[in-house]
């Protein structure tokens, strides 16, 4: 059986101020890694598959490659 530990407010404040518990600012580049902002969607297979591309002119190439994989 575990012993019950009482956490006092002083312990909580000490833990909050501890260097190991600080959260640092995340750079914008890292936050936008999975972002689809500025990308064009190519909807395939009746909406089941969506491929995002940065160049809208390559839409036909993507469609033909996807069709050839089937």
C-alpha positions, 0 to 999 in steps of 0.5 A, a space after each residue: 500500500 502506498 503512503 499518502 503524501 500531502 502536497 503543500 502549496 510551497 511544494 507546488 510553487 517550488 515545482 512550478 518554478 523549477 527549471 525542469 518544469 518550464 515550457 519554452 516558446 516553440 518557434 513558428 517554423 516548428 508549429 507550422 510543420 504539419 500545416 496545410 496553409 498555403 497549399 492546394 488540395 487535390 481531391 481524389 477517389 470521390 473525396 476519400 483521398 486528399 493530397 496537398 500540393 504547393 504548386 497548383 499546376 501539378 494537379 494533373 500530374 498528381 491525378 495521373 500518378 494516383 490513377 496509375 497506382 490503382 
